[in-house]
Amino acid sequence: MRLVLLFSIVLLLSCKEEKTRLAITSPIIEEIAVDTPFDMPNIKIPNFADCDRFIISDFGAVKGNKEATSKAIKEAIEKANKNGCGVVVIPKGEWETKKIHLKSNVNLHLEENAVLFFSEDPEDYLPTVLTTWEGMECYNYSPLIYALQCKNIAITGKGKLKAKMDVWKTWFSRPKAHMQSLKRLYNLASFDKPVIERQMVNDSAHFRPQFIQFSRSENVLLEGVTIENSPFWTIHPYLSKNVVIRDVKVKAHGHNNDGVDPEMSQNVLIENCIFDQGDDAIAIKSGRNQDAWRLNTPSKNIVMRNCIMKNGHQLLAIGSELSGGVENVFVSNCKVIPGASMFHLVYIKTNERRGGFVNNIHVNNIEAGSIKKGILGIETDVLYQWRDLVPTLEKRLTPIKNIYLENIHASKAQYLSLINGQEELPIENVNFVNIEVDTVLQGQYFHNNIEGFSEN
C-alpha cells in the first residue's frame, strides 16, 4: 500500500513538473524603465531563464566543419522556436558558420571562450533577403546574423562573434561598377519601384552585408558578447521596437563600420558598451528620401549611456539618412578615451534631398580628449559621392531644432560648434551649458543661419 501511495505521489509530482514545463510557451517579458528628459515608455525585453537549452553539438555541430555547424545551428534554432522558447548554446571553442537566421522566442547564447567565425564567402549569404543599403530597401546578401519579423529574441553570453574579412575587405573600395549599382538602386527607390525588383546581388554591386540586423522585430536583447570585424554596419536595428544593447564590445575597423545604427527604430537602450570602430559609435538613421517618406517611421526614444568610445568618427551621429525623422535622443555619462581619433562628439548631417526632421536631442556628462574638429557640428549640405552621381529629384529640407548639450569637457578642439543651417530653414534653439575645452585652436563658434543659440 505504501509503495502504491509513494508511486502515486512521484507520478503526481512528475506530471505537475511536466505541466509547468509545457506551460512555458514564450520567454518571460521584463520591462526596463529609463530616466530621460522626455516621456519614454518602458522597454520590453525577453528573459530566457526558464527556457530549455539546445546545445549545437547535440545537433551535429563540428569544430572546423562549416557545413555541419551551420546545419546544426539552423536546426537548433528551429527546434527552440517550435518548443515555444529556447536557448541555442554555442559551447566554448571555435566554430565556423555561414549566415544565421533567428526566429521568435529564441536566444542565441555564446558561452565564455566560444567563438563563432562567420565565413567570408559571399555565396554563404545567399539567397538574397529583404534588407537595406544606406537607407534604401533592397534584396541583398543576408546579414551575418539576421532576424526578420521576429518577437522576443536575444543574442547573449561572454563569447565572441567574428567576421572573416578576406573577401569583404576587397569590397571596401567603390569602383565605377559599384557606383553604377548605387545609381540604379537610387532610381529604383526614388521612383517607388517594388522592393522585390531591387535585386542588388551581381558581379559588380558588392553591397556588403551588415553583421547583425534586427529587421521589423520587437523585444530584442543583445548582451555581453564581443563583436570583432564587420563587412558593413555592425549592429543595425531596422524598423524595430524595444531593443536593448548592453555590455557589448565592438571592435571593427573596416569601411563604414559604425557601432550601432538604429534606423526607423523606437525605444532603444544602449548601455555599458565599449566601441572601438572605424566609423561612428552610434549613427542614428531613419531612411533615405522617397523610401523613408513611404515608410514614414521616425527613429524615436533612443538612449545611450555609460559607454566608452576608443575610436571612431563621432560619438553620436544623426543622418545623413534621416528622412523618416529623428526625435527624443539622450546620450549621457559617456567617455571618449584620450588618443581616440574622432571628428565631433555630436554631428548632425543632412542635405536638400532628405526631408525628415531632427528634434529634441540631449547630450550631457561627456568626457573626451583631443577632438579633430569640434564638440558639435551641424551640416545641411552633406552629399558625399551622391552630389554628382545622381540628381536631386525632389527637394525637401530638414527642420533641425531643440539641441541641448550640457556638462561636456574635452582637452582640445578646433572649435566648440560649427553650425551651417540653410537660409530657407535656419537651425532653431541650440543650447550649451557648461561646455569646456581646454585648448580651442580656431575659435568658439562658427554659425550660419541659426535662430536661438544660448550658452551658459
C-alpha positions in Angstrom: 0.0 0.0 0.0 2.8 2.4 0.9 4.6 1.6 -2.3 1.5 2.4 -4.4 1.0 5.6 -2.5 4.7 6.6 -2.9 4.5 5.8 -6.7 1.3 7.9 -7.0 3.0 10.9 -5.3 6.0 10.6 -7.5 3.8 10.4 -10.6 1.8 13.4 -9.5 4.9 15.5 -8.9 6.3 14.4 -12.2 3.1 15.3 -14.0 3.0 18.7 -12.2 6.6 19.4 -13.2 5.9 18.4 -16.8 2.8 20.6 -16.9 4.8 23.5 -15.6 7.5 23.0 -18.2 5.0 22.7 -21.0 3.3 25.9 -19.8 6.4 27.9 -20.9 5.2 28.9 -24.3 7.4 32.0 -24.6 10.1 33.9 -22.6 9.2 36.0 -19.6 8.9 39.6 -20.7 10.7 42.1 -18.4 10.2 45.9 -18.6 13.0 48.5 -18.2 12.2 52.0 -17.0 14.6 54.6 -18.5 15.0 58.0 -16.9 15.1 60.6 -19.8 14.4 64.3 -20.4 11.4 63.3 -22.4 8.5 60.9 -22.0 9.6 57.4 -22.9 7.7 54.1 -22.4 9.3 51.2 -20.6 11.3 48.9 -22.8 10.3 45.3 -23.1 12.9 42.6 -23.4 12.8 38.8 -23.1 14.1 36.7 -20.3 15.0 33.1 -21.2 15.9 31.8 -17.7 13.1 29.2 -17.7 13.5 28.1 -21.3 15.1 24.8 -22.5 18.7 24.8 -23.8 19.7 23.3 -27.2 23.4 22.8 -27.5 24.6 22.8 -31.1 27.0 19.9 -30.6 23.9 17.8 -29.9 22.6 18.7 -33.4 25.8 17.6 -35.1 28.0 20.8 -35.0 31.7 20.0 -35.5 34.6 22.4 -34.9 36.3 23.1 -38.2 33.3 22.0 -40.2 31.4 25.0 -41.6 28.7 22.9 -43.2 27.9 20.7 -40.2 27.9 23.6 -37.8 25.7 25.8 -40.0 23.2 23.0 -40.3 23.3 22.3 -36.6 22.7 26.0 -35.6 19.8 26.2 -38.1 18.2 23.0 -36.7 18.7 24.1 -33.1 17.0 27.4 -33.8 14.1 25.7 -35.4 13.7 23.3 -32.5 13.9 26.1 -30.0 11.3 28.1 -31.9 8.9 25.1 -32.1 9.4 24.4 -28.4 7.9 27.8 -27.6 11.1 29.3 -26.3 14.7 28.1 -26.2 18.3 28.9 -25.7 20.6 27.8 -28.5 24.0 27.3 -26.9 27.4 27.8 -28.7 29.8 25.9 -26.4 33.4 27.1 -25.8 35.8 26.6 -28.7 36.0 27.9 -32.3 33.1 27.2 -34.6 32.8 28.3 -38.3 29.4 29.1 -39.7 27.5 30.6 -42.6 24.6 33.0 -42.0 22.4 32.7 -39.0 18.7 33.5 -39.2 17.0 33.9 -35.9 13.4 33.0 -35.1 10.9 34.3 -32.5 11.4 33.3 -28.9 15.0 32.1 -29.4 18.1 33.2 -27.5 21.4 32.6 -29.3 23.9 32.2 -26.4 27.7 32.1 -26.6 29.4 30.5 -23.7 32.6 32.1 -22.4 35.5 31.4 -24.7 33.1 30.4 -27.5 33.9 32.0 -30.9 31.6 32.0 -33.9 33.6 32.6 -37.1 31.5 33.8 -40.0 32.5 32.8 -43.4 34.0 35.3 -45.8 32.4 33.6 -48.8 29.6 35.8 -50.2 27.8 32.6 -51.5 27.2 31.6 -47.9 24.9 34.6 -47.5 22.6 33.7 -50.3 19.7 33.5 -51.3 19.1 37.3 -51.0 16.9 38.6 -48.2 14.9 41.8 -47.7 17.4 44.2 -46.2 18.8 47.8 -46.9 21.7 49.6 -48.3 22.4 53.1 -46.8 18.7 53.8 -46.2 17.2 52.2 -49.2 15.3 48.9 -49.1 16.5 46.1 -51.4 17.3 42.4 -51.7 20.9 41.8 -50.9 23.3 39.3 -49.2 21.9 38.2 -45.9 23.4 39.9 -42.8 25.6 37.6 -41.0 23.0 37.3 -38.2 19.5 38.3 -39.4 16.1 38.5 -37.8 13.1 39.4 -39.9 9.7 40.0 -38.2 10.8 38.3 -35.0 9.5 38.8 -31.5 11.3 38.0 -28.2 14.8 37.3 -29.4 18.3 37.6 -27.9 22.0 37.2 -28.5 23.8 36.8 -25.2 26.9 35.4 -23.5 30.6 36.2 -23.0 31.7 34.7 -26.3 32.8 36.3 -29.5 31.2 36.9 -32.9 33.9 37.4 -35.5 33.7 38.0 -39.2 36.4 36.7 -41.5 37.3 39.6 -43.8 39.4 38.1 -46.6 36.8 38.9 -49.2 34.8 41.7 -47.6 37.8 43.9 -47.3 38.4 43.8 -51.0 34.9 45.3 -51.4 35.7 48.4 -49.4 36.6 50.4 -52.4 33.9 52.0 -54.6 34.9 51.5 -58.2 32.7 52.6 -61.1 30.7 49.4 -61.4 29.8 49.7 -57.7 28.8 53.3 -58.1 26.6 52.4 -61.1 24.8 49.9 -58.9 24.3 52.6 -56.3 22.8 54.8 -59.0 20.5 52.0 -60.1 19.2 51.5 -56.6 18.7 55.2 -56.0 16.5 55.4 -59.1 14.5 52.3 -58.2 13.8 53.7 -54.8 13.2 57.2 -55.9 10.5 56.1 -58.4 8.9 53.7 -55.9 9.7 50.5 -57.7 8.6 47.4 -55.8 11.3 46.3 -53.4 11.3 42.8 -54.9 12.6 44.3 -58.1 15.6 45.8 -56.3 17.9 42.8 -56.6 21.4 44.1 -55.8 23.5 40.9 -55.9 25.5 40.8 -59.1 29.1 40.7 -60.2 29.7 44.5 -59.7 27.5 45.9 -56.9 29.4 44.4 -54.0 27.0 45.7 -51.4 28.5 44.4 -48.2 26.0 42.9 -45.6 25.5 44.2 -42.1 26.9 42.0 -39.3 23.7 41.9 -37.2 20.4 43.2 -38.5 17.2 43.1 -36.4 14.5 43.9 -39.1 10.9 44.7 -38.2 11.4 42.9 -34.9 10.4 43.7 -31.3 11.6 42.8 -27.8 15.3 42.4 -28.7 18.2 41.8 -26.3 21.9 41.9 -27.3 24.0 41.4 -24.2 27.6 40.6 -23.2 29.1 39.5 -26.5 32.2 40.8 -28.3 31.8 41.6 -32.0 35.0 41.7 -34.0 35.3 42.8 -37.6 32.3 43.6 -39.8 31.7 43.8 -43.6 29.5 46.9 -43.1 27.4 48.4 -40.3 28.0 46.3 -37.1 24.6 46.3 -35.3 21.5 47.5 -37.2 18.1 47.6 -35.6 15.8 48.4 -38.5 12.1 49.2 -38.1 12.3 47.5 -34.7 10.9 48.3 -31.3 12.1 47.6 -27.8 15.8 47.0 -28.3 18.4 46.7 -25.5 22.1 46.6 -26.4 24.1 46.0 -23.1 27.6 45.2 -22.1 28.6 44.7 -25.7 32.2 45.2 -27.1 32.6 46.2 -30.7 36.0 46.2 -32.4 35.7 46.8 -36.1 38.0 49.0 -38.2 36.8 48.4 -41.7 35.0 50.8 -44.0 31.6 52.0 -42.8 32.0 50.1 -39.5 29.6 52.1 -37.3 29.0 50.5 -33.9 25.2 50.7 -33.8 22.8 52.1 -36.4 19.3 52.4 -35.1 17.2 53.1 -38.2 13.4 53.9 -38.0 13.5 52.1 -34.7 12.0 53.1 -31.4 12.5 52.5 -27.7 16.2 51.7 -27.9 18.7 51.5 -25.0 22.4 51.2 -25.5 24.4 51.0 -22.2 27.7 49.9 -20.7 29.2 49.2 -24.1 32.7 49.7 -25.5 33.0 51.0 -29.0 36.3 50.7 -31.0 35.3 51.0 -34.6 36.3 52.7 -37.9 33.3 55.0 -38.1 30.6 56.4 -35.8 29.9 54.8 -32.4 26.2 55.4 -32.7 24.7 56.6 -36.0 21.0 57.2 -35.8 19.3 57.0 -39.1 15.7 56.9 -40.5 15.9 56.0 -44.2 16.7 57.8 -47.3 14.4 60.1 -49.4 11.4 58.6 -51.0 11.8 55.2 -49.4 11.7 56.7 -45.9 8.8 59.0 -46.8 6.9 55.9 -47.9 7.7 54.0 -44.7 7.0 57.1 -42.5 8.6 55.8 -39.3 10.8 58.1 -37.2 13.7 56.9 -35.0 12.5 57.8 -31.6 13.2 57.3 -27.9 16.9 56.3 -28.2 19.2 56.3 -25.2 22.9 55.7 -25.0 24.5 55.8 -21.6 27.6 54.7 -19.7 29.6 53.8 -22.8 33.2 54.1 -23.7 34.5 55.1 -27.1 38.0 54.0 -28.0 38.0 55.1 -31.7 35.7 56.4 -34.4 34.4 59.4 -36.2 31.6 60.6 -33.9 30.3 59.7 -30.5 26.8 60.5 -31.7 26.0 61.0 -35.4 22.5 61.7 -36.8 22.0 61.2 -40.5 22.5 61.7 -43.2 19.8 59.2 -43.9 17.2 60.8 -41.7 14.2 61.2 -44.0 11.8 59.5 -41.6 12.8 61.9 -38.8 14.8 61.6 -35.6 13.5 62.7 -32.2 14.0 62.1 -28.5 17.6 61.1 -28.3 19.5 61.1 -25.0 23.3 60.4 -24.7 24.7 60.6 -21.1 27.7 59.6 -19.0 29.9 58.5 -21.8 33.7 58.8 -22.2 35.9 59.1 -25.2 39.4 57.9 -24.2 42.4 60.1 -24.8 44.0 59.3 -28.2 40.8 58.3 -29.9 40.7 59.6 -33.4 37.4 61.4 -33.7 35.9 64.4 -35.5 33.0 65.5 -33.3 31.2 64.5 -30.2 27.8 65.2 -31.8 27.4 65.5 -35.6 24.1 66.1 -37.4 24.2 65.9 -41.2 21.5 66.2 -43.9 21.0 67.7 -47.4 18.3 69.2 -49.6 17.0 65.7 -50.6 16.4 64.3 -47.2 13.4 66.0 -45.6 12.6 64.4 -42.3 13.4 66.3 -39.1 15.6 66.3 -36.1 14.1 67.3 -32.7 14.8 67.1 -29.0 18.4 65.9 -28.8 20.0 65.8 -25.3 23.7 65.1 -24.6 25.2 65.5 -21.2 28.1 64.4 -18.9 30.7 63.6 -21.6 34.4 63.5 -21.0 36.8 63.5 -24.1 40.4 64.0 -25.0 41.5 65.8 -28.2 38.9 66.2 -31.0 39.9 66.8 -34.6 37.0 69.3 -35.2 34.5 70.3 -32.5 32.0 69.4 -29.8 29.0 70.0 -32.1 28.8 70.0 -35.9 25.6 70.6 -37.9 25.8 70.5 -41.7 22.9 70.7 -44.1 24.7 70.2 -47.4 26.4 66.7 -47.0 26.1 64.7 -50.2 29.4 62.9 -50.4 29.7 60.9 -53.7 26.0 61.3 -54.4 26.3 65.0 -55.4 27.5 64.2 -58.9 26.3 60.7 -59.1 22.5 61.4 -59.2 20.3 64.5 -59.4 18.0 65.9 -56.8 14.6 64.6 -57.9 12.6 66.3 -55.1 13.8 69.0 -52.8 12.9 68.7 -49.1 14.8 70.5 -46.4 15.2 69.2 -42.8 14.0 71.2 -39.9 16.5 70.8 -37.0 15.7 72.2 -33.6 16.0 71.8 -29.8 19.6 70.6 -29.3 20.7 70.5 -25.7 24.4 69.9 -24.7 25.4 70.1 -21.0 28.4 69.3 -18.9 30.9 68.4 -21.6 34.7 68.6 -21.3 37.4 68.0 -23.9 41.1 68.7 -23.8 41.5 70.1 -27.3 39.3 71.0 -30.3 39.3 73.3 -33.3 36.1 74.9 -32.2 33.1 74.4 -29.9 30.5 74.3 -32.6 30.1 74.7 -36.3 26.5 75.1 -37.5 25.6 75.6 -41.1 21.9 76.0 -41.5 20.0 76.8 -44.7 18.8 80.3 -45.4 15.3 79.0 -46.2 15.2 76.9 -43.0 17.5 78.0 -40.2 18.5 75.7 -37.3 16.5 76.5 -34.2 17.2 76.5 -30.5 20.7 75.1 -29.7 21.7 75.3 -26.0 25.2 75.0 -24.5 25.5 74.7 -20.7 28.9 74.2 -19.1 30.8 73.2 -22.2 34.6 73.3 -21.6 37.5 72.8 -24.0 41.0 73.4 -22.5 42.5 74.4 -25.8 40.4 75.9 -28.6 42.6 76.3 -31.8 40.4 78.3 -34.2 37.5 79.9 -32.3 34.5 79.0 -30.3 31.5 79.4 -32.6 31.1 79.3 -36.4 27.4 79.7 -37.1 25.3 80.4 -40.2 21.6 80.5 -40.4 20.6 79.7 -36.8 17.8 81.2 -34.7 18.2 80.8 -31.0 21.6 79.9 -29.7 22.3 80.1 -25.9 25.4 79.4 -23.8 25.8 79.3 -20.0 
